[in-house]
Amino acid sequence: MKASFLYKQSELENIFEVDPLVGLSTEEVSERIGVYGKNKLIKAKKTSFAAMFLLQFKNILILVLLAAAIISGVMGEISDAILIIIIVIMNAFIGASQENKAQTSMEALKKLTNPEAKVLRNGKREIIKSEELVPGDVVYLDVGDFVPADGRLLEVASLKIEESSLTGESVPVNKAVIDLIDPETPLGDRRNLVFMSSLVNYGRGKYMVTSTGMKSEIGKIAGMIQGTETILTPLQKRLDELGKILAIGTIVACAAVFVIGLIRGGDPLLLFMTAVSLAVAAIPEGLPAIVTVVLAIGVQKLVSRNVIIRKLDAVETLGCASVICSDKTGTLTQNKITIEKLVANGEISNVSDLKEKIMNGPEKMIVEIGMLCNDASIITGKDGVQEIGDPTEVAMIALAANLDFDKSAKIEKFPRVGELPFDSERKMMTTVHRVGDTWYSFTKGAPEHMLNCAKYYFSKNQIVLMSEENINDINKKNNILSDDAYRIIAYGYKHFDAMPEVSVENLEQDLIFCGVTGMIDPPRAEVKESIKICKIAGIKTVMITGDHKNTAVAIAKQLDIFEKKSLAYTGEELSKMSDKELHDQIDNIAVFARVAPEHKVRIVDAWQKKGRVVAMTGDGVNDAPALKKANIGCAMGIIGTDVSKEAADIILTDDNFSTIVSAVEEGRGIYSNIKKAVHFLLSCNIAEILILLIATIIGWLQPLLPLHILWINLITDSLPALALGVEKNSAELMKERPRSPKESIFAHGLGGRIIFQGIVLAAITLTVYQIGFVNFGVEVARTMCFAVLGFSQLAHALNVRSQKKSLFSARLFTNQYLWGALGISCALELTILLIPTFQLIFDVVSMSATQWFIVFIGTLSPIIVVEFTKLIGRIIRKKFF
């Protein structure tokens, strides 16, 4: 079956068996509801909150943590077990809560449908619930109505429909009862159709319903949202990877300590408890909480910068985005038609310059005609400024107001006494005004039509006959504006000695041509700088819009999105490209114009197949599938539809593209800080594993008791690690290239540094233990070992603040939270070492000044070693890179 826009009206009447003058009968409607179903969107099957909560435990790291909690409980470490379980449950609850919000996108789609419809049934006009509409129904449309179902137009009277949320078209579409023959006609150019959820902006119409519910265009989008698979974020992938590594490493290390100890004749019970304690210590149980808290703090920062994060890890994903696919209308532009150019007297003028000059002749007439031949209005009230009417006419009113023209005074002087409404065939509008004993007709419309109707030319305060030279000059100026994406409106007038007959033949012939204006939806002032920052950060910006190609390219050039070797494709051209052709060309394509929803999803998919992390910004219903398909979806908070907001991961409350830059920086900072926490936790845990493993292999008496391990693990895995997660962002963050989505969290030498620094910590601790054992006995040695391991790990937290810069750089005291955490942890460690009651519980003894001095040297040693390696690294990079 052909698409409905290709059929003639009579063919549709036969297909749907309906007389458009009578409508369907009650019996026919009942039968068709049984066949087609109700005109509503089918809700996606919901996952219960309980199921979402349980799914959080599929993460390997969470499962290992639960096992560690059980083991700790069996050992009698009830407080440690409870702490782990609380952290796991909180993490799962937060994750489930965020996922639960994603299920509301279908509810938002449902809200867009109009609850009532004016329909012709049984030969009578009725008002019914829109869900009761069926294919074949005849529906009436008036200004302010939402279109209740898709259909083919039967009658129109100056009908204009706002379809920007569906097609991306920035101005209302002039609808017409016409036949289209090209099956490749884009959605936005199917002027003989109306679409569910679009808004009647002007005029009235009558149409036959052809598609309802999930078969409508918006219904297809709903189906795409349901069918689009959710993508795991890079952070989730990294944590899964980390969980696997930790699980395997823990099992091997614990088994080695237990087996080697048995072979050497150790106490089986003590060895078992030590192995279990080591298992608990080897898993950084604070990591999920740290990740959650760090993300939550980042979210709070972004709220103050006009960003709402719907999922805690979404901002991290945006931080590693390498492509931003941005909608044009309302995202890169102001979504406000503005007149910027005026052409009169053979010259192109900037509107901003007109206020500085005395306006006479054609320039003044253009402004007055635009103001009077106009049905729009701008009202300023207690609720602010309200714009009523067609956006192009609102722009003409705004121009007059900016040039200090008083519309009320002009209307009083030039009262309207007749009119010819705009017609899509004539592409002109004319109003008749009386001034004393003289009547004027003011006309505005498409330049080519106006020139065909013009006999005279108003130039330099003189009215002359229109010449071929005049026409060529006007067309030349118009082409200049068109090439810069300006929408052109022409203006003319006539005068009469008596009230003229209000007819096209009388009013719109032999016009005096005054000139034209160029209007555009201008770019946001701050966007160009934001795109420049994105380029420095290695992020490619791609414009995806439903607007025309020339307009899109012109705006893209102004914003430096479209450069010398850039390409632009329309949705029609994209449809003819194979997946391989798109894959080969997509790196060079800066603009996609006249695209449909399925095109946007395909574009995002093509980038993802290139291995890129894709962010998609948008505001309309048509953006929702791509927002969900993208690794991270960013919806506009002010002009965005409910559908786009619910399908997205991030909402920009100020609709400001530059806000994305803030989110990118914060995302990169969060990932960097999480890596610091991982670096600190794992290097310390590796040290603990190595201390026990090496001591067991050598045959030394056990340097640390199970309780020592658990305590040190507790004071280092909590506050210091968390404080590292709130480091201030480095100025270098936005000068780095985006991370690859396949990049390991241990990339760029982090894994090597963790192992090396873990070895350093273990070597220092074992050295101190051996010095104490040889000189002071096993009890003092264990106490010194317990002290130096705790304090040296806390000192090591300062090392991991920067991978390259010295600890003693200007950033030494910028993280007050870290210094506070270190102070608290040191106080807790000293409490165990100095207070007799706790000494008894932890099986440690008091130390002499000499012993404390050895501990102090051991505590500083990791800083000395790491600072030396950083210095060597800086020298090598400076000399060879």
Protein Blocks (a to p, Z undefined) as FASTA:
>chain_A
ZZfklpcfklmmmmnopafknopafklmmmmmmmnopadddddddddfklmmmmmmmpmk
lmmmmmmmmmmmmnopamlmmmmmmmmmmmmmmmmmmmmmmmmmmmmmmmmpcfbdcdde
ehiacdddfklpcehiacdddehiacfbdcddfbdchiacdfklmnopabdcdddddddf
bfklcfklmmkbccehiacfehcdddddfbgcjlmmklmmmmmmmmpccdddfklmmmmm
mmmmmmmmmmmmmmmmmmmmmmnopafklmmmmmmmmmmmmpcfklmmmmmmmmmmmmmm
mmmnopacfbfklmmmmmmpcbdcddfehplmnoiacdfbdceehiacdfklmmmpcceh
jllmmmmmmmmnccbdcdddfkopadedjfklmmmmmmmmmnopafklmmmmmccfbdcd
ddfklopacddddehjaccddddddfklmmmmpcbdceehiacdddfklmmmmmmmmmmm
mmnopacddddddddfbdcdddfklmmgoiacfbdcdddddddfklmmmmmmmmmnopac
ddddfbdfklmmmmmmmnomacfklccddfklmmmpcfklmmmmmmmpmbdghiafklmm
mmmmmmmmnopacddddfbfklmmmmmmpmbdcddfklpcfklmmmpmbdcfklpaklmm
mmmmmmmmmmmmmmmmmmmmmmmmmmmmmmmmmmmmnopacfbdfklmmmmmmmmmmmmm
mmmmmcccdfklmmcccddfkbcfkgghlmmmmmmmmmmmmmmmmmmmmmmmmmnojklm
mmmmmmmmmmmmmmmmmmmmpmkbcfklmklmmmmmlmmmmmmmmmmmmmmmmmmklmmm
nopacddfklmmmmmmmmmmmmmmmmmmmmmmmmmmmmmZZ
